[in-house]
Amino acid sequence: MKSFFQKLNANKSKKLAIALAVALSATAFAGCGSSQTPSKSSASSSTQQTQQANLDNLSDARNTPTVRAAAAVGPSVVGITNKAVARDFFNNPVESQGVGSGVIFKNDNGKSYIVTNNHVVDGANELIVSLADGRSLPGKLVGADALTDLAVVEVDDGNLPTADFGDSDATVVGESVIAIGNPMGLEFQGSVTSGVVSALNRMLGDGDARIKLLQTDAAINPGNSGGALVNMDGKVIGINSAKIVANGVEGIGLAIPSNAVQNIISAIMEKGYVPRPYLGVSIFDQQSAARYGYQLNLKKGVYLFQVVPGGPADKAGLRKGDVITAIDGTEIKGVSDLRAKIAEHNVGDKVELTIQRGNQERKASLTLEEMPKDNN
């Protein structure tokens, strides 16, 4: 499976989150990383001390949930500068810089770990992490997942402030949230914007790239990628990743839910990548076949036009021409249904397939295997 955010098109190996065409006229789905040359962070220890002193002297009326949430999470939000090498018109190497955000989520064995967006760190020759206290540390990429647009970066300091994740499944539409990040580069490091959760389970993308996101109207600008979406309990419920950009459209920001984030970063921390289960088949439904110029008389299910030799489906006896109509008793109407159902499982899980072969219905038990890295 391939990426979903950045320049999603026929070549799904393109990176995430710069632009995604969606079913909106003249609309772009833009990542919120900044390509602006970053300036030096103005944050400092004295600034933090002044901030803490002001917090200590706040009246009850001014010490709102928004203030408390920003104070709880703000110190754990960092800037990430990506130094990469591009090519000019004459094919000469030219250093380019981009700035995004990240959230420190763990300290362990003298190191701190930061979650950010894959598109923030993609292609980096060097990563620089700018802390809220004004220091800058070299960052090292632990691993990344293009499909979900997430990555983990480590720094050699195990005593940094960390943020706590909340339960994104408990999030409700209309509740107040804040977004913390670095819009337009490090000059505006640690900016806080407020809004509400506008919608849940926004499904954007195409095919393999579909993923559920939180929608918010809290302002998310270039440079906010990888920053925190925080509820009024001071818990991170999402990692800001993109926004809808279109004439006349405002206030549609998107964040990866924290529960999905935790699963992905756990896998990255363990393996450096995210293992995913697969069937070992190439499939069509009526709509996807039509896009490739084929006519497929299929009202439900998915048609197997290729079975990978030695793959899980091959081992279970599936053949080209079979139609999968159900998985574990759940009806499969098309390609997206099958992929969503497989995505609910882990590598090594067993599933029962209902298949139509000619005029006969059959059952097949299959053990899901790890998708080869070439398919990721």
DOKE-963147 format. One record per residue (C-alpha): residue in three letters; residue number from 1; y, z, x. Coordinates in steps of 0.001 Angstrom, whole numbers, plus 500000, padded with zeros to 6 digits. Each point is the difference from the previous one (the first is absolute). Layout:
N
('ALA'; NUM; (Y; Z; X))
...
END
This chain:
376
('MET'; 1; (500000; 500000; 500000))
('LYS'; 2; (503502; 499155; 501231))
('SER'; 3; (503481; 501409; 499878))
('PHE'; 4; (502155; 500234; 496940))
('PHE'; 5; (503590; 500749; 500778))
('GLN'; 6; (501468; 497720; 502651))
('LYS'; 7; (500262; 496257; 499334))
('LEU'; 8; (496958; 499913; 497771))
('ASN'; 9; (498953; 496357; 499585))
('ALA'; 10; (497013; 497720; 500438))
('ASN'; 11; (499566; 501277; 503536))
('LYS'; 12; (499178; 503613; 499244))
('SER'; 13; (499929; 500963; 503621))
('LYS'; 14; (503808; 500134; 499966))
('LYS'; 15; (501509; 503421; 500399))
('LEU'; 16; (501135; 502338; 497255))
('ALA'; 17; (503120; 500879; 498191))
('ILE'; 18; (502732; 497521; 500911))
('ALA'; 19; (499742; 497844; 496879))
('LEU'; 20; (497561; 499692; 497119))
('ALA'; 21; (500310; 497432; 497269))
('VAL'; 22; (499454; 501663; 496639))
('ALA'; 23; (499962; 498749; 496458))
('LEU'; 24; (503743; 500287; 499663))
('SER'; 25; (502301; 497008; 500175))
('ALA'; 26; (501992; 499839; 503241))
('THR'; 27; (498653; 503402; 500996))
('ALA'; 28; (498945; 501227; 503430))
('PHE'; 29; (497956; 503072; 500781))
('ALA'; 30; (501508; 501271; 503224))
('GLY'; 31; (498880; 502523; 502529))
('CYS'; 32; (502569; 502610; 500861))
('GLY'; 33; (499866; 499855; 503778))
('SER'; 34; (503257; 499258; 501787))
('SER'; 35; (500280; 497304; 502658))
('GLN'; 36; (503396; 501309; 500998))
('THR'; 37; (500386; 501130; 503590))
('PRO'; 38; (499747; 503786; 499751))
('SER'; 39; (502735; 502280; 501165))
('LYS'; 40; (499383; 503385; 501567))
('SER'; 41; (499241; 502743; 497496))
('SER'; 42; (502919; 502310; 499297))
('ALA'; 43; (497682; 502867; 499028))
('SER'; 44; (500137; 503007; 502303))
('SER'; 45; (498972; 503619; 500221))
('SER'; 46; (503564; 501107; 499176))
('THR'; 47; (500013; 497798; 496909))
('GLN'; 48; (496740; 501550; 498849))
('GLN'; 49; (501346; 503494; 500613))
('THR'; 50; (503109; 499224; 497973))
('GLN'; 51; (497842; 498595; 497218))
('GLN'; 52; (497847; 503143; 499952))
('ALA'; 53; (503076; 502225; 499948))
('ASN'; 54; (501384; 498063; 497049))
('LEU'; 55; (496673; 500295; 498180))
('ASP'; 56; (499926; 503744; 500565))
('ASN'; 57; (503445; 500349; 498410))
('LEU'; 58; (499397; 497829; 496948))
('SER'; 59; (500672; 501408; 496571))
('ASP'; 60; (497211; 499912; 497443))
('ALA'; 61; (501816; 497227; 498159))
('ARG'; 62; (500071; 497754; 503073))
('ASN'; 63; (496523; 500835; 501275))
('THR'; 64; (498335; 497470; 497721))
('PRO'; 65; (496386; 498757; 500158))
('THR'; 66; (501324; 496832; 501644))
('VAL'; 67; (501656; 502006; 502778))
('ARG'; 68; (496881; 502081; 500547))
('ALA'; 69; (497727; 496929; 500077))
('ALA'; 70; (502241; 498254; 502537))
('ALA'; 71; (500081; 503127; 502187))
('ALA'; 72; (496209; 500348; 499852))
('VAL'; 73; (499088; 496424; 500911))
('GLY'; 74; (503042; 498638; 501836))
('PRO'; 75; (499135; 501452; 503451))
('SER'; 76; (496600; 498268; 499932))
('VAL'; 77; (501428; 496508; 499370))
('VAL'; 78; (500463; 497985; 503195))
('GLY'; 79; (501379; 496663; 501083))
('ILE'; 80; (497647; 497468; 501580))
('THR'; 81; (501379; 497251; 502215))
('ASN'; 82; (497700; 497036; 500548))
('LYS'; 83; (500711; 498092; 503204))
('ALA'; 84; (498234; 496652; 499854))
('VAL'; 85; (500264; 496665; 501777))
('ALA'; 86; (500998; 496907; 498048))
('ARG'; 87; (500542; 496400; 501137))
('ASP'; 88; (503326; 498176; 499894))
('PHE'; 89; (500587; 496313; 499251))
('PHE'; 90; (498969; 499109; 503552))
('ASN'; 91; (496845; 502169; 499799))
('ASN'; 92; (501451; 502589; 502338))
('PRO'; 93; (499006; 503645; 499418))
('VAL'; 94; (502753; 502044; 498352))
('GLU'; 95; (499733; 503715; 499257))
('SER'; 96; (500573; 500857; 496354))
('GLN'; 97; (500389; 503384; 498390))
('GLY'; 98; (499377; 501268; 496502))
('VAL'; 99; (500382; 503433; 498494))
('GLY'; 100; (497986; 501741; 497307))
('SER'; 101; (499120; 503516; 498970))
('GLY'; 102; (496986; 502279; 500188))
('VAL'; 103; (498803; 503409; 498849))
('ILE'; 104; (498378; 502594; 502254))
('PHE'; 105; (496908; 501278; 498204))
('LYS'; 106; (497886; 501768; 502630))
('ASN'; 107; (500144; 501923; 503298))
('ASP'; 108; (496790; 500210; 502016))
('ASN'; 109; (499090; 500632; 503660))
('GLY'; 110; (503500; 499515; 501349))
('LYS'; 111; (500709; 496881; 497976))
('SER'; 112; (501793; 499267; 496743))
('TYR'; 113; (498934; 497229; 497638))
('ILE'; 114; (502331; 497838; 497950))
('VAL'; 115; (499228; 497759; 497038))
('THR'; 116; (502106; 496874; 499628))
('ASN'; 117; (499672; 496429; 498757))
('ASN'; 118; (497881; 497445; 501806))
('HIS'; 119; (502869; 497513; 499903))
('VAL'; 120; (502242; 502503; 501805))
('VAL'; 121; (497721; 500141; 503059))
('ASP'; 122; (498376; 496580; 499846))
('GLY'; 123; (500258; 497979; 503211))
('ALA'; 124; (501643; 502799; 501961))
('ASN'; 125; (499999; 500005; 503788))
('GLU'; 126; (501632; 503400; 499917))
('LEU'; 127; (500566; 502643; 497317))
('ILE'; 128; (502759; 502602; 500196))
('VAL'; 129; (499969; 502938; 497588))
('SER'; 130; (503398; 501561; 499254))
('LEU'; 131; (499702; 503583; 498763))
('ALA'; 132; (502313; 501786; 497603))
('ASP'; 133; (501065; 502377; 502808))
('GLY'; 134; (501449; 497116; 502006))
('ARG'; 135; (497176; 499505; 502498))
('SER'; 136; (498158; 496748; 500572))
('LEU'; 137; (496347; 499795; 501017))
('PRO'; 138; (497732; 497063; 500849))
('GLY'; 139; (497564; 499255; 497200))
('LYS'; 140; (496437; 498727; 500209))
('LEU'; 141; (498306; 498075; 497204))
('VAL'; 142; (496821; 501751; 498851))
('GLY'; 143; (499028; 497311; 497516))
('ALA'; 144; (501244; 497962; 497061))
('ASP'; 145; (498840; 498488; 496727))
('ALA'; 146; (501680; 496756; 498979))
('LEU'; 147; (498643; 500000; 496444))
('THR'; 148; (501690; 503268; 499028))
('ASP'; 149; (502917; 499604; 502432))
('LEU'; 150; (499327; 503339; 501693))
('ALA'; 151; (499821; 501035; 503643))
('VAL'; 152; (499744; 503192; 502044))
('VAL'; 153; (502042; 500667; 503142))
('GLU'; 154; (499600; 502953; 502371))
('VAL'; 155; (502463; 501722; 502347))
('ASP'; 156; (499398; 502531; 502769))
('ASP'; 157; (501521; 503039; 498336))
('GLY'; 158; (497829; 502214; 497847))
('ASN'; 159; (502724; 502285; 498659))
('LEU'; 160; (501943; 497733; 497672))
('PRO'; 161; (500817; 500755; 496347))
('THR'; 162; (497474; 498488; 497600))
('ALA'; 163; (500216; 498999; 496346))
('ASP'; 164; (497490; 500943; 497314))
('PHE'; 165; (498445; 497372; 497747))
('GLY'; 166; (500052; 500502; 496249))
('ASP'; 167; (497566; 498726; 497378))
('SER'; 168; (501263; 496556; 499049))
('ASP'; 169; (497496; 499845; 497137))
('ALA'; 170; (501925; 502874; 498373))
('THR'; 171; (503306; 498089; 500183))
('VAL'; 172; (501642; 499213; 496670))
('VAL'; 173; (502505; 497331; 499004))
('GLY'; 174; (503535; 501354; 499870))
('GLU'; 175; (499630; 502861; 502455))
('SER'; 176; (502691; 500317; 502642))
('VAL'; 177; (499291; 498848; 503551))
('ILE'; 178; (501885; 499394; 503226))
('ALA'; 179; (499463; 497362; 502679))
('ILE'; 180; (500614; 501009; 503623))
('GLY'; 181; (500248; 497463; 502803))
('ASN'; 182; (502227; 497973; 502288))
('PRO'; 183; (501755; 497238; 498039))
('MET'; 184; (501628; 497372; 502208))
('GLY'; 185; (498773; 501604; 503213))
('LEU'; 186; (500346; 503314; 501795))
('GLU'; 187; (503753; 500243; 499418))
('PHE'; 188; (499056; 501175; 496489))
('GLN'; 189; (496931; 501993; 501029))
('GLY'; 190; (498708; 502543; 497495))
('SER'; 191; (501869; 498588; 496996))
('VAL'; 192; (499013; 501459; 496641))
('THR'; 193; (500204; 498084; 496730))
('SER'; 194; (498982; 501302; 496584))
('GLY'; 195; (498480; 498511; 496887))
('VAL'; 196; (496969; 500246; 497767))
('VAL'; 197; (496456; 498704; 499918))
('SER'; 198; (500473; 496834; 497962))
('ALA'; 199; (496353; 499000; 499565))
('LEU'; 200; (496485; 500692; 501221))
('ASN'; 201; (497196; 497685; 501087))
('ARG'; 202; (502139; 496943; 500538))
('MET'; 203; (497507; 497286; 500957))
('LEU'; 204; (501666; 497483; 502284))
('GLY'; 205; (498508; 497426; 502300))
('ASP'; 206; (497265; 497444; 499547))
('GLY'; 207; (496220; 500117; 500264))
('ASP'; 208; (498882; 502221; 502863))
('ALA'; 209; (503563; 501142; 500503))
('ARG'; 210; (500451; 501809; 496678))
('ILE'; 211; (500857; 503654; 500373))
('LYS'; 212; (501365; 502696; 497694))
('LEU'; 213; (503508; 501220; 500827))
('LEU'; 214; (502539; 502497; 498721))
('GLN'; 215; (503278; 498526; 498774))
('THR'; 216; (503280; 501856; 500473))
('ASP'; 217; (503700; 499352; 499539))
('ALA'; 218; (500904; 502205; 502989))
('ALA'; 219; (501865; 497669; 502338))
('ILE'; 220; (497687; 498469; 502641))
('ASN'; 221; (501725; 497814; 502566))
('PRO'; 222; (499062; 498157; 503217))
('GLY'; 223; (498858; 502681; 502449))
('ASN'; 224; (498470; 502237; 497309))
('SER'; 225; (496512; 498563; 500555))
('GLY'; 226; (497567; 502799; 500776))
('GLY'; 227; (502304; 502733; 498729))
('ALA'; 228; (499158; 502680; 497478))
('LEU'; 229; (500153; 499983; 496208))
('VAL'; 230; (500228; 503689; 499125))
('ASN'; 231; (499679; 501918; 496741))
('MET'; 232; (502015; 503084; 499077))
('ASP'; 233; (497260; 502290; 501329))
('GLY'; 234; (500792; 498652; 503463))
('LYS'; 235; (496717; 498083; 500211))
('VAL'; 236; (499613; 496420; 501223))
('ILE'; 237; (498556; 497968; 497125))
('GLY'; 238; (500448; 496573; 501559))
('ILE'; 239; (500847; 497999; 503106))
('ASN'; 240; (502870; 497610; 499292))
('SER'; 241; (499049; 496440; 500761))
('ALA'; 242; (501909; 497300; 498147))
('LYS'; 243; (502460; 499040; 497328))
('ILE'; 244; (500459; 497174; 497537))
('VAL'; 245; (502880; 497758; 501086))
('ALA'; 246; (501435; 497582; 497448))
('ASN'; 247; (503300; 498967; 498504))
('GLY'; 248; (500947; 502535; 497359))
('VAL'; 249; (497163; 502383; 500889))
('GLU'; 250; (500776; 503467; 501293))
('GLY'; 251; (498138; 503253; 500407))
('ILE'; 252; (496390; 498793; 500315))
('GLY'; 253; (498521; 501695; 503046))
('LEU'; 254; (496297; 500372; 500707))
('ALA'; 255; (497989; 502669; 501783))
('ILE'; 256; (496344; 500362; 500944))
('PRO'; 257; (498593; 503038; 498113))
('SER'; 258; (499265; 503048; 502152))
('ASN'; 259; (496370; 500305; 498917))
('ALA'; 260; (499301; 496475; 501206))
('VAL'; 261; (502020; 500689; 503147))
('GLN'; 262; (497894; 503041; 500884))
('ASN'; 263; (496737; 498092; 499630))
('ILE'; 264; (501236; 497135; 502153))
('ILE'; 265; (501488; 502106; 502796))
('SER'; 266; (496851; 502149; 500134))
('ALA'; 267; (497961; 496860; 500665))
('ILE'; 268; (502525; 498785; 502574))
('MET'; 269; (499944; 503359; 501777))
('GLU'; 270; (496193; 499931; 500106))
('LYS'; 271; (499325; 496349; 500888))
('GLY'; 272; (503296; 498331; 500781))
('TYR'; 273; (499520; 497706; 497002))
('VAL'; 274; (498930; 500204; 496348))
('PRO'; 275; (496340; 499125; 499308))
('ARG'; 276; (499526; 498257; 496658))
('PRO'; 277; (496849; 499189; 498038))
('TYR'; 278; (499071; 496437; 499146))
('LEU'; 279; (497324; 498003; 498202))
('GLY'; 280; (499773; 497113; 502424))
('VAL'; 281; (500813; 497258; 497511))
('SER'; 282; (502687; 497410; 499299))
('ILE'; 283; (500875; 499867; 496324))
('PHE'; 284; (501894; 498071; 497347))
('ASP'; 285; (501017; 500735; 496464))
('GLN'; 286; (501407; 497423; 497621))
('GLN'; 287; (503615; 500514; 501098))
('SER'; 288; (499401; 500098; 503758))
('ALA'; 289; (497748; 496941; 499827))
('ALA'; 290; (502733; 498057; 498204))
('ARG'; 291; (502465; 500813; 502789))
('TYR'; 292; (497676; 498222; 502431))
('GLY'; 293; (499529; 497027; 497707))
('TYR'; 294; (496577; 500948; 498597))
('GLN'; 295; (498927; 500237; 496392))
('LEU'; 296; (497869; 503039; 499259))
('ASN'; 297; (498654; 500575; 496517))
('LEU'; 298; (499906; 503771; 500244))
('LYS'; 299; (501289; 502356; 497311))
('LYS'; 300; (499300; 503203; 501931))
('GLY'; 301; (498570; 501140; 503294))
('VAL'; 302; (500345; 498420; 503442))
('TYR'; 303; (498156; 497026; 501428))
('LEU'; 304; (498384; 500284; 503439))
('PHE'; 305; (500705; 496817; 501926))
('GLN'; 306; (499022; 501498; 503340))
('VAL'; 307; (497732; 502861; 501075))
('VAL'; 308; (500440; 501247; 503573))
('PRO'; 309; (496653; 499784; 501832))
('GLY'; 310; (498776; 503484; 500831))
('GLY'; 311; (502731; 501621; 497912))
('PRO'; 312; (499472; 502610; 497258))
('ALA'; 313; (499725; 497436; 497193))
('ASP'; 314; (497569; 497872; 502005))
('LYS'; 315; (497813; 503038; 500667))
('ALA'; 316; (500021; 500802; 496285))
('GLY'; 317; (498744; 496503; 499136))
('LEU'; 318; (503176; 498485; 498565))
('ARG'; 319; (500388; 496234; 500226))
('LYS'; 320; (502721; 497403; 499848))
('GLY'; 321; (500581; 499172; 496333))
('ASP'; 322; (499316; 503517; 498722))
('VAL'; 323; (502637; 501523; 497729))
('ILE'; 324; (500780; 503713; 500341))
('THR'; 325; (500828; 501291; 496516))
('ALA'; 326; (500001; 503787; 500547))
('ILE'; 327; (500003; 502686; 502696))
('ASP'; 328; (498455; 503371; 499163))
('GLY'; 329; (500132; 499027; 496349))
('THR'; 330; (503726; 499151; 500046))
('GLU'; 331; (500753; 496469; 498831))
('ILE'; 332; (501568; 497701; 502581))
('LYS'; 333; (502424; 497522; 498467))
('GLY'; 334; (501237; 498412; 503213))
('VAL'; 335; (500628; 500244; 503721))
('SER'; 336; (502570; 502796; 499760))
('ASP'; 337; (497593; 502152; 497953))
('LEU'; 338; (497240; 499625; 502565))
('ARG'; 339; (502254; 500779; 502946))
('ALA'; 340; (501479; 503023; 498265))
('LYS'; 341; (496538; 501330; 499196))
('ILE'; 342; (498747; 499557; 503562))
('ALA'; 343; (503164; 501649; 501325))
('GLU'; 344; (499063; 503176; 498090))
('HIS'; 345; (496941; 500396; 502238))
('ASN'; 346; (499381; 500929; 503601))
('VAL'; 347; (497933; 498298; 502663))
('GLY'; 348; (496359; 500966; 499441))
('ASP'; 349; (500306; 500455; 496221))
('LYS'; 350; (497401; 498364; 497776))
('VAL'; 351; (501072; 497917; 497027))
('GLU'; 352; (498027; 498285; 497260))
('LEU'; 353; (500990; 496443; 499213))
('THR'; 354; (499294; 498145; 496790))
('ILE'; 355; (499667; 496294; 500742))
('GLN'; 356; (499476; 496893; 497965))
('ARG'; 357; (497699; 497450; 501642))
('GLY'; 358; (499603; 496972; 497802))
('ASN'; 359; (499035; 501327; 496584))
('GLN'; 360; (498617; 503270; 501305))
('GLU'; 361; (501725; 503332; 500532))
('ARG'; 362; (498877; 502018; 503022))
('LYS'; 363; (500772; 503315; 501670))
('ALA'; 364; (500483; 500391; 503730))
('SER'; 365; (500507; 503196; 501993))
('LEU'; 366; (502239; 499562; 503013))
('THR'; 367; (501217; 502239; 502837))
('LEU'; 368; (503605; 499351; 500976))
('GLU'; 369; (500577; 499372; 503701))
('GLU'; 370; (503152; 500162; 502095))
('MET'; 371; (502085; 496876; 499835))
('PRO'; 372; (500049; 498206; 503360))
('LYS'; 373; (503334; 500443; 501751))
('ASP'; 374; (500548; 496236; 499991))
('ASN'; 375; (500288; 500241; 496189))
('ASN'; 376; (502564; 502810; 500001))
END
